[in-house]
Amino acid sequence: MLLTSGPIDEKTETLGLVFAMGASVAEGCSDQINAIAAYQNANNELKKLAKEMNADAIVCINYQNRNAVSNSCGSRGKQVFEVYAWGTAVRFVKT
């Protein structure tokens, strides 16, 4: 599955918008988070959704992220890095 943040120079059929979220939660009560894993989780979810639509690619992908704090670790809280990703699922058109 092709993932790109821009358009592609291929004839395609637009299938629809795909949206996903990935997150990385600090292990234990430490401040260590894995931002790369959060992006990978979001991309994997995008691919899963696009595959369900029989897409060949996701184009014009955008990302937004934020740091948050969860109260699940007592009064200190856990750090959470969230990634929101969206793009357009397309299928290549044979000419």
ABEGO torsion letter per residue (X at the ends): XBBBABBBBBBBBBAEBBBBBBBBBBBEABABBBAAAAAAAAAAAAAAAAAAAGBABBBGBBBBBBBBBBAAAEAAEBBBBBBBBBBBBBBBBBX
